[in-house]
Amino acid sequence: MRKKLLFCIISIFLCAPFSTSGKSPGQLALECERVVFEGGSLEEINAALMLKANCYKELGRYEDAYLTLERVRMYALDPLEQQDVLYNEQLCAFLSGDFTRACALAEEVSPWNEETLLIDALSYCYAGNYEKAEHYAAVYMRFIGKDSREVRDFFRDAPKRKNSTTAMILSFLPPAGHFYTGEYGEGMLSMGLNAAAAAFTALNLAYGYWITGFVGGGIALDHTFMGNQERTAALVERYNTNSAIAFGDSLKAFLAAQ
């Protein structure tokens, strides 16, 4: 049952189908927006916005669903209703791939059931915050009556995040910055390009071609050496993002197996 629940939460079948309405989710979304535009009571506007968000969820447009939920007049809701809206905002942010936003919302949503604990754990894991991901995963395991020590063992294999400052320092010595992120082939290419640019500059200066040496060599080095630093920064970001997503997928599978 819990396996089914897990995959239902993070699949596209999260909202009730509109089979009884005779209208497509897109049509209903337009009608809901018309209700909001024409005005009405706070209850009517909030109901229209939440229905519109459900329509977008049905269509897989999670970013639009999140933005629609942000328009809900929270002050007109009771605390439980506010928590429900916030949870759905977090869920839509997570499903849209905006894990940073999902983590920010996790601080506002009270983890009162399996679903909220699950989304909290996965959001933090995909965002690369493994410490908080481990905490919520352990709480989730205790909540469903499982041994949370398995979570501790699982997170021992969490990937080590690369430090951007370290990468920047290493990038001054091509190809050390590339090697730091595991891009050995690209690192060797970078080293070759930097060496070629330096050799071009040195040869032109040695033969008295001062303008070519300083201008041409300077341009070449600017593209190779400075480009090497920019590329290293991008590689660190890509490495951390990809490793977090891969580990998040592993955590999802691990929790689904419980």
Steps between C-alpha positions, in 0.01 A plus 500: 500500500780741589682424175187591310459817705860605435474473126157661495635805677782556253316408182282698268183343639493719809166673456153367448396449137236723355303222332168608652524864394492437126773763456871476450738623772605782269141618459439483873816699566373777272164506674668515840709797390184672377348461847808661654505780242133585545539511876294345771527398859834392640366147531401492132833641384700257712289207383551604137875537544538164668290330232709672233818372668354148492430543129862593438615201705279278286672643193846452652557877509640502852670838477170661398324313780752637750460857374122465519513378860718798589202721410274338760393747769656322794357740757151376411589139587513326835836355614429150367397634162811717488717196567326308223564781250863531609551127467357504148728793414797299623384193309457695176839666544656158553328349198604796284864431592545812712647321801637815660152650513358172629754503784409859589135401524591197711585744778139626493317169470441298816605138434180344628478185285689264271453716193652816648792314656566324173502817292721674758756218488504484121505879455806543720672201342450621143618845610821346635430568869565144614505578871140622502397234251632234737313656792163501322557155351571364849185666638304354209632152576404530867160633398425187294642270770833414338853500640647845434853362531466378143483864394828575676665212318352616170629856536854381561519474122382857444719671238753758613416841363775681315604835643480793257779691675735202480413456134570867427843481664585183309383654173806729505703188422342333197383223501477461880154660517361258241662203673333609826160440342603178328513648149843360408462506123374858497777591744768372265341694214497815712864453590588458133314815396659704777844368411443584132388854589803551726736361233348727234555803724854402594611429140364826365672696776824307446503590130419861567137498394399709797154602388406151386648353817332734745169551322454163332651306787301699754176427320586133469591470868190692601286244322692195619613591852200709609270267313655214694396665829144560383473145373629358828233691694233363265636147538482521880138611481419222253679237709318597819163516325536170316634314803214633716241393243653153469510459878147638528382233258672240718330636812162495326551133409623422852196655667265340248637161600404548865 
